[in-house]
Amino acid sequence: MHTYPPAASRWARRCAVTATALAVVGVGVAPVATADAAPAGLPAQVQSAPAGLDKAPEGLYLFQYTYRGHLKIGGGNFTLGGKVYVVVKYNTGKIRYEGNVFAKTNPGVPDGAAYLETNISAPCAPGNNGYARAYDYNTETWSPKLPVAICQRID
């Protein structure tokens, strides 16, 4: 008797559930009050308020997961259809990856959801040596910092 491998849709569903769970965990983390320099031509940081776990978050939030062997940054509460700048930096402030995306609708994510697949290999050894942030151009608001592990080659 031959056993067939599980359907690909089960894998996609598992990734969606994991990403949603990470988003809920990320909501409970209070934002860190720091003054980061805004990207060229953008205003300084605006602090967003922490939200309770029993309702949709009121401020921008981010979460991370691994997709196709790379670090992927996702988030919610962005302006639907608006431009979002996402940056991954080392703790020293040096930019490792940055990009612009447009917030889209996504079930389970309040307001606009933004996702950016980076070229950073993942998963890495434990320990966060960097962070990710997102900037909503329409509301001129920064997300709280999300600690991330940035893989580095050891030769």
N, CA, C and O atoms as a GROMACS GRO file, in nm:
protein
  620
    1MET      N    1   0.084  -0.118   0.000
    1MET     CA    2   0.000   0.000   0.000
    1MET      C    3   0.088   0.123   0.000
    1MET      O    4   0.184   0.130   0.076
    2HIS      N    5   0.056   0.220  -0.084
    2HIS     CA    6   0.138   0.340  -0.100
    2HIS      C    7   0.075   0.456  -0.024
    2HIS      O    8  -0.045   0.479  -0.033
    3THR      N    9   0.158   0.530   0.051
    3THR     CA   10   0.110   0.648   0.123
    3THR      C   11   0.151   0.772   0.048
    3THR      O   12   0.268   0.788   0.013
    4TYR      N   13   0.057   0.858   0.021
    4TYR     CA   14   0.084   0.981  -0.052
    4TYR      C   15   0.127   1.092   0.045
    4TYR      O   16   0.080   1.097   0.158
    5PRO      N   17   0.217   1.180  -0.001
    5PRO     CA   18   0.259   1.291   0.086
    5PRO      C   19   0.142   1.387   0.112
    5PRO      O   20   0.048   1.393   0.032
    6PRO      N   21   0.148   1.461   0.223
    6PRO     CA   22   0.038   1.554   0.251
    6PRO      C   23   0.028   1.661   0.142
    6PRO      O   24   0.126   1.695   0.076
    7ALA      N   25  -0.090   1.712   0.126
    7ALA     CA   26  -0.116   1.814   0.023
    7ALA      C   27  -0.040   1.942   0.056
    7ALA      O   28  -0.016   1.973   0.172
    8ALA      N   29  -0.004   2.014  -0.048
    8ALA     CA   30   0.069   2.141  -0.030
    8ALA      C   31  -0.015   2.243   0.044
    8ALA      O   32   0.040   2.329   0.113
    9SER      N   33  -0.148   2.235   0.033
    9SER     CA   34  -0.235   2.332   0.100
    9SER      C   35  -0.221   2.321   0.251
    9SER      O   36  -0.237   2.420   0.322
   10ARG      N   37  -0.193   2.202   0.303
   10ARG     CA   38  -0.173   2.185   0.447
   10ARG      C   39  -0.050   2.262   0.491
   10ARG      O   40  -0.051   2.323   0.599
   11TRP      N   41   0.055   2.261   0.410
   11TRP     CA   42   0.177   2.336   0.442
   11TRP      C   43   0.148   2.486   0.444
   11TRP      O   44   0.192   2.556   0.535
   12ALA      N   45   0.074   2.535   0.346
   12ALA     CA   46   0.040   2.677   0.339
   12ALA      C   47  -0.045   2.716   0.460
   12ALA      O   48  -0.024   2.823   0.518
   13ARG      N   49  -0.139   2.632   0.497
   13ARG     CA   50  -0.224   2.660   0.612
   13ARG      C   51  -0.140   2.664   0.740
   13ARG      O   52  -0.161   2.751   0.825
   14ARG      N   53  -0.046   2.572   0.754
   14ARG     CA   54   0.041   2.569   0.871
   14ARG      C   55   0.124   2.697   0.880
   14ARG      O   56   0.141   2.752   0.989
   15CYS      N   57   0.175   2.746   0.766
   15CYS     CA   58   0.252   2.872   0.765
   15CYS      C   59   0.164   2.989   0.804
   15CYS      O   60   0.208   3.077   0.879
   16ALA      N   61   0.040   2.991   0.756
   16ALA     CA   62  -0.051   3.102   0.788
   16ALA      C   63  -0.084   3.102   0.936
   16ALA      O   64  -0.089   3.208   0.999
   17VAL      N   65  -0.108   2.984   0.993
   17VAL     CA   66  -0.139   2.974   1.136
   17VAL      C   67  -0.018   3.016   1.219
   17VAL      O   68  -0.033   3.087   1.318
   18THR      N   69   0.102   2.973   1.179
   18THR     CA   70   0.223   3.011   1.251
   18THR      C   71   0.245   3.161   1.245
   18THR      O   72   0.279   3.223   1.346
   19ALA      N   73   0.226   3.221   1.129
   19ALA     CA   74   0.245   3.366   1.114
   19ALA      C   75   0.144   3.441   1.200
   19ALA      O   76   0.178   3.542   1.262
   20THR      N   77   0.019   3.394   1.204
   20THR     CA   78  -0.083   3.459   1.285
   20THR      C   79  -0.048   3.447   1.433
   20THR      O   80  -0.065   3.543   1.509
   21ALA      N   81  -0.001   3.330   1.475
   21ALA     CA   82   0.039   3.312   1.615
   21ALA      C   83   0.155   3.404   1.651
   21ALA      O   84   0.156   3.462   1.759
   22LEU      N   85   0.252   3.417   1.562
   22LEU     CA   86   0.363   3.508   1.588
   22LEU      C   87   0.316   3.652   1.596
   22LEU      O   88   0.369   3.731   1.674
   23ALA      N   89   0.216   3.686   1.516
   23ALA     CA   90   0.163   3.823   1.519
   23ALA      C   91   0.097   3.851   1.653
   23ALA      O   92   0.112   3.960   1.709
   24VAL      N   93   0.023   3.754   1.705
   24VAL     CA   94  -0.043   3.772   1.834
   24VAL      C   95   0.060   3.787   1.944
   24VAL      O   96   0.043   3.871   2.033
   25VAL      N   97   0.166   3.708   1.940
   25VAL     CA   98   0.273   3.720   2.039
   25VAL      C   99   0.341   3.855   2.027
   25VAL      O  100   0.372   3.918   2.128
   26GLY      N  101   0.364   3.902   1.905
   26GLY     CA  102   0.429   4.030   1.883
   26GLY      C  103   0.345   4.147   1.931
   26GLY      O  104   0.399   4.252   1.965
   27VAL      N  105   0.213   4.131   1.935
   27VAL     CA  106   0.124   4.237   1.979
   27VAL      C  107   0.144   4.266   2.126
   27VAL      O  108   0.132   4.381   2.170
   28GLY      N  109   0.175   4.162   2.205
   28GLY     CA  110   0.190   4.179   2.348
   28GLY      C  111   0.318   4.247   2.389
   28GLY      O  112   0.333   4.283   2.505
   29VAL      N  113   0.411   4.265   2.299
   29VAL     CA  114   0.538   4.329   2.330
   29VAL      C  115   0.521   4.479   2.322
   29VAL      O  116   0.477   4.533   2.220
   30ALA      N  117   0.555   4.548   2.430
   30ALA     CA  118   0.541   4.693   2.432
   30ALA      C  119   0.645   4.756   2.342
   30ALA      O  120   0.758   4.707   2.337
   31PRO      N  121   0.611   4.863   2.271
   31PRO     CA  122   0.708   4.929   2.184
   31PRO      C  123   0.819   4.993   2.266
   31PRO      O  124   0.798   5.039   2.378
   32VAL      N  125   0.937   4.995   2.208
   32VAL     CA  126   1.053   5.056   2.271
   32VAL      C  127   1.062   5.201   2.225
   32VAL      O  128   1.056   5.229   2.105
   33ALA      N  129   1.077   5.292   2.321
   33ALA     CA  130   1.085   5.434   2.286
   33ALA      C  131   1.228   5.470   2.252
   33ALA      O  132   1.310   5.492   2.341
   34THR      N  133   1.259   5.476   2.124
   34THR     CA  134   1.391   5.514   2.078
   34THR      C  135   1.376   5.612   1.964
   34THR      O  136   1.272   5.617   1.898
   35ALA      N  137   1.478   5.689   1.942
   35ALA     CA  138   1.474   5.787   1.833
   35ALA      C  139   1.561   5.739   1.719
   35ALA      O  140   1.682   5.764   1.719
   36ASP      N  141   1.503   5.671   1.624
   36ASP     CA  142   1.576   5.626   1.506
   36ASP      C  143   1.566   5.732   1.398
   36ASP      O  144   1.466   5.803   1.389
   37ALA      N  145   1.667   5.742   1.318
   37ALA     CA  146   1.662   5.834   1.205
   37ALA      C  147   1.564   5.780   1.102
   37ALA      O  148   1.564   5.661   1.072
   38ALA      N  149   1.482   5.867   1.049
   38ALA     CA  150   1.386   5.828   0.947
   38ALA      C  151   1.458   5.809   0.814
   38ALA      O  152   1.564   5.868   0.793
   39PRO      N  153   1.402   5.728   0.722
   39PRO     CA  154   1.460   5.717   0.589
   39PRO      C  155   1.464   5.855   0.525
   39PRO      O  156   1.391   5.946   0.566
   40ALA      N  157   1.548   5.871   0.426
   40ALA     CA  158   1.565   6.001   0.360
   40ALA      C  159   1.431   6.061   0.322
   40ALA      O  160   1.350   5.998   0.254
   41GLY      N  161   1.408   6.184   0.367
   41GLY     CA  162   1.286   6.255   0.333
   41GLY      C  163   1.166   6.221   0.420
   41GLY      O  164   1.056   6.268   0.392
   42LEU      N  165   1.184   6.139   0.525
   42LEU     CA  166   1.073   6.101   0.610
   42LEU      C  167   1.085   6.170   0.746
   42LEU      O  168   1.196   6.198   0.791
   43PRO      N  169   0.972   6.199   0.812
   43PRO     CA  170   0.976   6.263   0.942
   43PRO      C  171   1.027   6.167   1.050
   43PRO      O  172   1.036   6.047   1.028
   44ALA      N  173   1.059   6.223   1.166
   44ALA     CA  174   1.108   6.143   1.279
   44ALA      C  175   1.000   6.048   1.327
   44ALA      O  176   0.884   6.059   1.287
   45GLN      N  177   1.039   5.956   1.414
   45GLN     CA  178   0.952   5.852   1.464
   45GLN      C  179   0.834   5.907   1.543
   45GLN      O  180   0.846   6.006   1.616
   46VAL      N  181   0.719   5.843   1.527
   46VAL     CA  182   0.601   5.872   1.606
   46VAL      C  183   0.572   5.747   1.687
   46VAL      O  184   0.564   5.637   1.631
   47GLN      N  185   0.557   5.762   1.817
   47GLN     CA  186   0.537   5.647   1.905
   47GLN      C  187   0.396   5.592   1.890
   47GLN      O  188   0.300   5.670   1.887
   48SER      N  189   0.380   5.461   1.881
   48SER     CA  190   0.248   5.400   1.877
   48SER      C  191   0.221   5.333   2.011
   48SER      O  192   0.314   5.293   2.081
   49ALA      N  193   0.095   5.319   2.046
   49ALA     CA  194   0.055   5.267   2.176
   49ALA      C  195   0.048   5.115   2.174
   49ALA      O  196   0.012   5.057   2.071
   50PRO      N  197   0.082   5.048   2.287
   50PRO     CA  198   0.067   4.902   2.294
   50PRO      C  199  -0.080   4.865   2.298
   50PRO      O  200  -0.164   4.946   2.336
   51ALA      N  201  -0.112   4.744   2.258
   51ALA     CA  202  -0.251   4.701   2.254
   51ALA      C  203  -0.269   4.574   2.336
   51ALA      O  204  -0.173   4.501   2.361
   52GLY      N  205  -0.392   4.549   2.380
   52GLY     CA  206  -0.423   4.428   2.454
   52GLY      C  207  -0.436   4.310   2.359
   52GLY      O  208  -0.459   4.327   2.240
   53LEU      N  209  -0.420   4.188   2.415
   53LEU     CA  210  -0.428   4.068   2.332
   53LEU      C  211  -0.572   4.029   2.300
   53LEU      O  212  -0.595   3.946   2.212
   54ASP      N  213  -0.670   4.088   2.371
   54ASP     CA  214  -0.808   4.049   2.351
   54ASP      C  215  -0.877   4.124   2.237
   54ASP      O  216  -0.994   4.097   2.208
   55LYS      N  217  -0.808   4.216   2.173
   55LYS     CA  218  -0.866   4.291   2.062
   55LYS      C  219  -0.759   4.318   1.958
   55LYS      O  220  -0.641   4.292   1.981
   56ALA      N  221  -0.800   4.370   1.844
   56ALA     CA  222  -0.703   4.404   1.739
   56ALA      C  223  -0.608   4.512   1.791
   56ALA      O  224  -0.652   4.601   1.863
   57PRO      N  225  -0.480   4.506   1.756
   57PRO     CA  226  -0.386   4.607   1.802
   57PRO      C  227  -0.420   4.744   1.744
   57PRO      O  228  -0.470   4.755   1.632
   58GLU      N  229  -0.392   4.847   1.823
   58GLU     CA  230  -0.424   4.982   1.780
   58GLU      C  231  -0.312   5.046   1.701
   58GLU      O  232  -0.337   5.134   1.618
   59GLY      N  233  -0.188   5.006   1.726
   59GLY     CA  234  -0.074   5.062   1.656
   59GLY      C  235  -0.019   4.964   1.554
   59GLY      O  236  -0.066   4.850   1.544
   60LEU      N  237   0.080   5.008   1.479
   60LEU     CA  238   0.145   4.919   1.384
   60LEU      C  239   0.216   4.808   1.459
   60LEU      O  240   0.263   4.829   1.571
   61TYR      N  241   0.223   4.691   1.400
   61TYR     CA  242   0.296   4.582   1.462
   61TYR      C  243   0.363   4.498   1.354
   61TYR      O  244   0.318   4.495   1.239
   62LEU      N  245   0.471   4.428   1.393
   62LEU     CA  246   0.546   4.342   1.302
   62LEU      C  247   0.561   4.203   1.361
   62LEU      O  248   0.552   4.184   1.482
   63PHE      N  249   0.583   4.106   1.273
   63PHE     CA  250   0.620   3.972   1.314
   63PHE      C  251   0.714   3.917   1.209
   63PHE      O  252   0.724   3.970   1.099
   64GLN      N  253   0.783   3.809   1.244
   64GLN     CA  254   0.880   3.748   1.152
   64GLN      C  255   0.852   3.599   1.139
   64GLN      O  256   0.797   3.536   1.229
   65TYR      N  257   0.891   3.545   1.026
   65TYR     CA  258   0.886   3.401   1.004
   65TYR      C  259   0.980   3.365   0.891
   65TYR      O  260   1.027   3.452   0.818
   66THR      N  261   1.005   3.237   0.877
   66THR     CA  262   1.094   3.188   0.772
   66THR      C  263   1.009   3.137   0.656
   66THR      O  264   0.913   3.061   0.676
   67TYR      N  265   1.044   3.180   0.536
   67TYR     CA  266   0.972   3.137   0.416
   67TYR      C  267   1.074   3.115   0.306
   67TYR      O  268   1.151   3.205   0.273
   68ARG      N  269   1.076   2.996   0.249
   68ARG     CA  270   1.170   2.958   0.143
   68ARG      C  271   1.315   2.981   0.185
   68ARG      O  272   1.399   3.021   0.103
   69GLY      N  273   1.345   2.957   0.312
   69GLY     CA  274   1.482   2.970   0.360
   69GLY      C  275   1.529   3.112   0.384
   69GLY      O  276   1.648   3.136   0.401
   70HIS      N  277   1.435   3.207   0.384
   70HIS     CA  278   1.470   3.347   0.407
   70HIS      C  279   1.384   3.406   0.518
   70HIS      O  280   1.274   3.359   0.547
   71LEU      N  281   1.438   3.511   0.580
   71LEU     CA  282   1.364   3.586   0.680
   71LEU      C  283   1.256   3.667   0.610
   71LEU      O  284   1.283   3.737   0.513
   72LYS      N  285   1.133   3.657   0.659
   72LYS     CA  286   1.024   3.735   0.603
   72LYS      C  287   0.963   3.818   0.715
   72LYS      O  288   0.939   3.767   0.825
   73ILE      N  289   0.939   3.945   0.687
   73ILE     CA  290   0.882   4.037   0.784
   73ILE      C  291   0.739   4.067   0.742
   73ILE      O  292   0.713   4.100   0.626
   74GLY      N  293   0.647   4.055   0.835
   74GLY     CA  294   0.508   4.086   0.809
   74GLY      C  295   0.457   4.180   0.917
   74GLY      O  296   0.519   4.194   1.022
   75GLY      N  297   0.345   4.243   0.891
   75GLY     CA  298   0.288   4.333   0.991
   75GLY      C  299   0.147   4.373   0.956
   75GLY      O  300   0.097   4.342   0.848
   76GLY      N  301   0.083   4.443   1.050
   76GLY     CA  302  -0.054   4.484   1.031
   76GLY      C  303  -0.081   4.623   1.082
   76GLY      O  304   0.005   4.689   1.141
   77ASN      N  305  -0.204   4.667   1.058
   77ASN     CA  306  -0.254   4.800   1.094
   77ASN      C  307  -0.194   4.911   1.009
   77ASN      O  308  -0.188   5.026   1.053
   78PHE      N  309  -0.149   4.879   0.889
   78PHE     CA  310  -0.098   4.980   0.797
   78PHE      C  311  -0.216   5.036   0.717
   78PHE      O  312  -0.323   4.975   0.713
   79THR      N  313  -0.196   5.149   0.654
   79THR     CA  314  -0.299   5.209   0.570
   79THR      C  315  -0.322   5.118   0.449
   79THR      O  316  -0.231   5.092   0.372
   80LEU      N  317  -0.445   5.071   0.435
   80LEU     CA  318  -0.480   4.978   0.326
   80LEU      C  319  -0.450   5.042   0.192
   80LEU      O  320  -0.501   5.149   0.161
   81GLY      N  321  -0.368   4.976   0.111
   81GLY     CA  322  -0.328   5.026  -0.020
   81GLY      C  323  -0.215   5.127  -0.015
   81GLY      O  324  -0.170   5.174  -0.119
   82GLY      N  325  -0.170   5.161   0.106
   82GLY     CA  326  -0.064   5.260   0.121
   82GLY      C  327   0.076   5.201   0.112
   82GLY      O  328   0.094   5.080   0.126
   83LYS      N  329   0.173   5.286   0.087
   83LYS     CA  330   0.312   5.245   0.076
   83LYS      C  331   0.373   5.229   0.214
   83LYS      O  332   0.353   5.312   0.302
   84VAL      N  333   0.449   5.119   0.233
   84VAL     CA  334   0.512   5.088   0.361
   84VAL      C  335   0.660   5.061   0.336
   84VAL      O  336   0.696   4.982   0.249
   85TYR      N  337   0.746   5.128   0.412
   85TYR     CA  338   0.891   5.109   0.406
   85TYR      C  339   0.929   5.011   0.517
   85TYR      O  340   0.897   5.035   0.634
   86VAL      N  341   0.997   4.902   0.483
   86VAL     CA  342   1.041   4.803   0.580
   86VAL      C  343   1.192   4.796   0.576
   86VAL      O  344   1.252   4.788   0.469
   87VAL      N  345   1.256   4.800   0.693
   87VAL     CA  346   1.401   4.798   0.702
   87VAL      C  347   1.444   4.697   0.807
   87VAL      O  348   1.380   4.684   0.912
   88VAL      N  349   1.552   4.624   0.778
   88VAL     CA  350   1.615   4.534   0.874
   88VAL      C  351   1.755   4.588   0.898
   88VAL      O  352   1.834   4.603   0.805
   89LYS      N  353   1.784   4.616   1.025
   89LYS     CA  354   1.914   4.675   1.061
   89LYS      C  355   1.983   4.589   1.165
   89LYS      O  356   1.920   4.520   1.245
   90TYR      N  357   2.118   4.596   1.164
   90TYR     CA  358   2.195   4.540   1.274
   90TYR      C  359   2.172   4.628   1.395
   90TYR      O  360   2.128   4.742   1.382
   91ASN      N  361   2.203   4.577   1.514
   91ASN     CA  362   2.189   4.658   1.636
   91ASN      C  363   2.277   4.782   1.633
   91ASN      O  364   2.252   4.877   1.707
   92THR      N  365   2.379   4.782   1.548
   92THR     CA  366   2.468   4.898   1.535
   92THR      C  367   2.403   5.009   1.453
   92THR      O  368   2.453   5.122   1.452
   93GLY      N  369   2.292   4.979   1.384
   93GLY     CA  370   2.224   5.077   1.302
   93GLY      C  371   2.251   5.060   1.153
   93GLY      O  372   2.188   5.127   1.071
   94LYS      N  373   2.345   4.973   1.117
   94LYS     CA  374   2.377   4.950   0.975
   94LYS      C  375   2.262   4.874   0.909
   94LYS      O  376   2.214   4.773   0.961
   95ILE      N  377   2.218   4.924   0.793
   95ILE     CA  378   2.107   4.862   0.721
   95ILE      C  379   2.155   4.734   0.654
   95ILE      O  380   2.255   4.734   0.582
   96ARG      N  381   2.081   4.624   0.676
   96ARG     CA  382   2.111   4.495   0.613
   96ARG      C  383   2.018   4.472   0.494
   96ARG      O  384   2.059   4.415   0.393
   97TYR      N  385   1.891   4.515   0.505
   97TYR     CA  386   1.795   4.498   0.397
   97TYR      C  387   1.685   4.602   0.413
   97TYR      O  388   1.645   4.634   0.525
   98GLU      N  389   1.637   4.655   0.302
   98GLU     CA  390   1.526   4.750   0.306
   98GLU      C  391   1.445   4.737   0.178
   98GLU      O  392   1.495   4.692   0.075
   99GLY      N  393   1.320   4.777   0.186
   99GLY     CA  394   1.235   4.772   0.068
   99GLY      C  395   1.102   4.839   0.095
   99GLY      O  396   1.065   4.865   0.210
  100ASN      N  397   1.030   4.867  -0.011
  100ASN     CA  398   0.898   4.927  -0.003
  100ASN      C  399   0.795   4.827  -0.054
  100ASN      O  400   0.818   4.759  -0.154
  101VAL      N  401   0.682   4.819   0.014
  101VAL     CA  402   0.572   4.732  -0.026
  101VAL      C  403   0.443   4.812  -0.010
  101VAL      O  404   0.442   4.920   0.048
  102PHE      N  405   0.333   4.757  -0.063
  102PHE     CA  406   0.202   4.819  -0.046
  102PHE      C  407   0.118   4.730   0.044
  102PHE      O  408   0.115   4.608   0.027
  103ALA      N  409   0.048   4.791   0.139
  103ALA     CA  410  -0.036   4.716   0.232
  103ALA      C  411  -0.159   4.662   0.160
  103ALA      O  412  -0.225   4.733   0.084
  104LYS      N  413  -0.189   4.534   0.184
  104LYS     CA  414  -0.301   4.466   0.119
  104LYS      C  415  -0.396   4.410   0.225
  104LYS      O  416  -0.363   4.406   0.343
  105THR      N  417  -0.512   4.368   0.182
  105THR     CA  418  -0.603   4.300   0.274
  105THR      C  419  -0.555   4.158   0.296
  105THR      O  420  -0.500   4.095   0.206
  106ASN      N  421  -0.577   4.108   0.416
  106ASN     CA  422  -0.541   3.972   0.451
  106ASN      C  423  -0.630   3.929   0.567
  106ASN      O  424  -0.632   3.996   0.670
  107PRO      N  425  -0.704   3.818   0.552
  107PRO     CA  426  -0.791   3.773   0.661
  107PRO      C  427  -0.710   3.751   0.789
  107PRO      O  428  -0.602   3.692   0.786
  108GLY      N  429  -0.762   3.797   0.899
  108GLY     CA  430  -0.695   3.779   1.027
  108GLY      C  431  -0.596   3.888   1.063
  108GLY      O  432  -0.544   3.892   1.174
  109VAL      N  433  -0.570   3.978   0.970
  109VAL     CA  434  -0.479   4.090   0.996
  109VAL      C  435  -0.560   4.218   0.985
  109VAL      O  436  -0.619   4.246   0.880
  110PRO      N  437  -0.564   4.298   1.094
  110PRO     CA  438  -0.644   4.420   1.088
  110PRO      C  439  -0.586   4.523   0.992
  110PRO      O  440  -0.464   4.533   0.976
  111ASP      N  441  -0.675   4.600   0.930
  111ASP     CA  442  -0.637   4.704   0.834
  111ASP      C  443  -0.549   4.644   0.724
  111ASP      O  444  -0.576   4.533   0.678
  112GLY      N  445  -0.445   4.716   0.681
  112GLY     CA  446  -0.358   4.668   0.574
  112GLY      C  447  -0.246   4.582   0.627
  112GLY      O  448  -0.186   4.613   0.730
  113ALA      N  449  -0.218   4.473   0.558
  113ALA     CA  450  -0.108   4.383   0.594
  113ALA      C  451   0.007   4.404   0.497
  113ALA      O  452  -0.014   4.416   0.376
  114ALA      N  453   0.128   4.409   0.550
  114ALA     CA  454   0.248   4.428   0.467
  114ALA      C  455   0.341   4.310   0.489
  114ALA      O  456   0.364   4.269   0.603
  115TYR      N  457   0.395   4.256   0.382
  115TYR     CA  458   0.488   4.143   0.388
  115TYR      C  459   0.607   4.172   0.299
  115TYR      O  460   0.591   4.217   0.186
  116LEU      N  461   0.727   4.146   0.351
  116LEU     CA  462   0.849   4.166   0.273
  116LEU      C  463   0.940   4.046   0.292
  116LEU      O  464   0.981   4.016   0.404
  117GLU      N  465   0.970   3.976   0.183
  117GLU     CA  466   1.065   3.865   0.190
  117GLU      C  467   1.204   3.923   0.166
  117GLU      O  468   1.230   3.985   0.063
  118THR      N  469   1.294   3.901   0.261
  118THR     CA  470   1.431   3.953   0.250
  118THR      C  471   1.521   3.849   0.185
  118THR      O  472   1.477   3.738   0.156
  119ASN      N  473   1.645   3.886   0.163
  119ASN     CA  474   1.744   3.790   0.113
  119ASN      C  475   1.831   3.737   0.227
  119ASN      O  476   1.936   3.678   0.203
  120ILE      N  477   1.787   3.758   0.350
  120ILE     CA  478   1.860   3.713   0.469
  120ILE      C  479   1.825   3.567   0.495
  120ILE      O  480   1.708   3.533   0.509
  121SER      N  481   1.927   3.481   0.502
  121SER     CA  482   1.903   3.340   0.528
  121SER      C  483   1.839   3.320   0.665
  121SER      O  484   1.868   3.394   0.759
  122ALA      N  485   1.753   3.221   0.674
  122ALA     CA  486   1.687   3.191   0.801
  122ALA      C  487   1.647   3.044   0.799
  122ALA      O  488   1.628   2.989   0.691
  123PRO      N  489   1.634   2.980   0.911
  123PRO     CA  490   1.657   3.030   1.046
  123PRO      C  491   1.805   3.036   1.080
  123PRO      O  492   1.888   2.973   1.015
  124CYS      N  493   1.836   3.113   1.183
  124CYS     CA  494   1.974   3.131   1.228
  124CYS      C  495   1.992   3.070   1.366
  124CYS      O  496   1.898   3.022   1.429
  125ALA      N  497   2.116   3.073   1.411
  125ALA     CA  498   2.145   3.034   1.548
  125ALA      C  499   2.072   3.131   1.641
  125ALA      O  500   2.046   3.245   1.602
  126PRO      N  501   2.038   3.088   1.762
  126PRO     CA  502   1.966   3.176   1.854
  126PRO      C  503   2.046   3.304   1.883
  126PRO      O  504   2.169   3.306   1.878
  127GLY      N  505   1.974   3.408   1.913
  127GLY     CA  506   2.036   3.535   1.946
  127GLY      C  507   2.001   3.640   1.843
  127GLY      O  508   2.022   3.621   1.724
  128ASN      N  509   1.947   3.750   1.889
  128ASN     CA  510   1.906   3.857   1.799
  128ASN      C  511   2.016   3.962   1.790
  128ASN      O  512   2.053   4.023   1.890
  129ASN      N  513   2.068   3.982   1.670
  129ASN     CA  514   2.173   4.081   1.648
  129ASN      C  515   2.123   4.196   1.562
  129ASN      O  516   2.203   4.274   1.509
  130GLY      N  517   1.992   4.206   1.547
  130GLY     CA  518   1.936   4.313   1.467
  130GLY      C  519   1.789   4.334   1.498
  130GLY      O  520   1.735   4.274   1.591
  131TYR      N  521   1.726   4.420   1.420
  131TYR     CA  522   1.585   4.447   1.439
  131TYR      C  523   1.522   4.491   1.307
  131TYR      O  524   1.591   4.532   1.213
  132ALA      N  525   1.390   4.481   1.303
  132ALA     CA  526   1.314   4.525   1.185
  132ALA      C  527   1.219   4.634   1.230
  132ALA      O  528   1.170   4.635   1.343
  133ARG      N  529   1.192   4.727   1.138
  133ARG     CA  530   1.094   4.834   1.162
  133ARG      C  531   1.021   4.860   1.033
  133ARG      O  532   1.071   4.829   0.924
  134ALA      N  533   0.905   4.917   1.045
  134ALA     CA  534   0.827   4.954   0.927
  134ALA      C  535   0.775   5.095   0.945
  134ALA      O  536   0.748   5.140   1.057
  135TYR      N  537   0.761   5.166   0.833
  135TYR     CA  538   0.714   5.304   0.834
  135TYR      C  539   0.596   5.316   0.739
  135TYR      O  540   0.607   5.283   0.621
  136ASP      N  541   0.484   5.362   0.791
  136ASP     CA  542   0.364   5.384   0.710
  136ASP      C  543   0.369   5.528   0.660
  136ASP      O  544   0.355   5.622   0.738
  137TYR      N  545   0.388   5.545   0.528
  137TYR     CA  546   0.401   5.679   0.471
  137TYR      C  547   0.274   5.763   0.491
  137TYR      O  548   0.283   5.884   0.513
  138ASN      N  549   0.156   5.700   0.483
  138ASN     CA  550   0.031   5.777   0.492
  138ASN      C  551   0.008   5.835   0.631
  138ASN      O  552  -0.035   5.950   0.643
  139THR      N  553   0.036   5.758   0.735
  139THR     CA  554   0.014   5.806   0.872
  139THR      C  555   0.141   5.863   0.934
  139THR      O  556   0.138   5.916   1.045
  140GLU      N  557   0.253   5.853   0.862
  140GLU     CA  558   0.383   5.900   0.911
  140GLU      C  559   0.414   5.840   1.047
  140GLU      O  560   0.454   5.910   1.140
  141THR      N  561   0.395   5.707   1.058
  141THR     CA  562   0.413   5.635   1.184
  141THR      C  563   0.512   5.521   1.168
  141THR      O  564   0.507   5.447   1.070
  142TRP      N  565   0.602   5.507   1.266
  142TRP     CA  566   0.696   5.395   1.273
  142TRP      C  567   0.635   5.283   1.356
  142TRP      O  568   0.563   5.310   1.452
  143SER      N  569   0.664   5.160   1.321
  143SER     CA  570   0.627   5.046   1.404
  143SER      C  571   0.728   5.035   1.519
  143SER      O  572   0.836   5.095   1.511
  144PRO      N  573   0.695   4.960   1.623
  144PRO     CA  574   0.795   4.931   1.725
  144PRO      C  575   0.905   4.843   1.664
  144PRO      O  576   0.883   4.779   1.561
  145LYS      N  577   1.021   4.839   1.728
  145LYS     CA  578   1.130   4.753   1.682
  145LYS      C  579   1.094   4.607   1.707
  145LYS      O  580   1.039   4.572   1.812
  146LEU      N  581   1.125   4.523   1.609
  146LEU     CA  582   1.107   4.378   1.622
  146LEU      C  583   1.245   4.314   1.622
  146LEU      O  584   1.312   4.316   1.519
  147PRO      N  585   1.291   4.258   1.734
  147PRO     CA  586   1.423   4.193   1.736
  147PRO      C  587   1.426   4.075   1.640
  147PRO      O  588   1.334   3.993   1.638
  148VAL      N  589   1.532   4.066   1.558
  148VAL     CA  590   1.548   3.955   1.464
  148VAL      C  591   1.692   3.905   1.467
  148VAL      O  592   1.784   3.976   1.507
  149ALA      N  593   1.708   3.783   1.424
  149ALA     CA  594   1.842   3.725   1.408
  149ALA      C  595   1.883   3.741   1.262
  149ALA      O  596   1.812   3.697   1.171
  150ILE      N  597   1.998   3.804   1.239
  150ILE     CA  598   2.050   3.821   1.105
  150ILE      C  599   2.167   3.724   1.088
  150ILE      O  600   2.271   3.738   1.152
  151CYS      N  601   2.148   3.625   1.002
  151CYS     CA  602   2.251   3.522   0.982
  151CYS      C  603   2.376   3.584   0.922
  151CYS      O  604   2.369   3.672   0.835
  152GLN      N  605   2.491   3.539   0.969
  152GLN     CA  606   2.618   3.585   0.916
  152GLN      C  607   2.706   3.465   0.885
  152GLN      O  608   2.707   3.366   0.958
  153ARG      N  609   2.779   3.474   0.775
  153ARG     CA  610   2.870   3.366   0.735
  153ARG      C  611   2.990   3.361   0.828
  153ARG      O  612   3.043   3.463   0.869
  154ILE      N  613   3.030   3.242   0.858
  154ILE     CA  614   3.152   3.222   0.936
  154ILE      C  615   3.246   3.141   0.848
  154ILE      O  616   3.223   3.022   0.824
  155ASP      N  617   3.352   3.204   0.801
  155ASP     CA  618   3.446   3.135   0.713
  155ASP      C  619   3.564   3.081   0.788
  155ASP      O  620   3.653   3.020   0.729
   0.00000   0.00000   0.00000
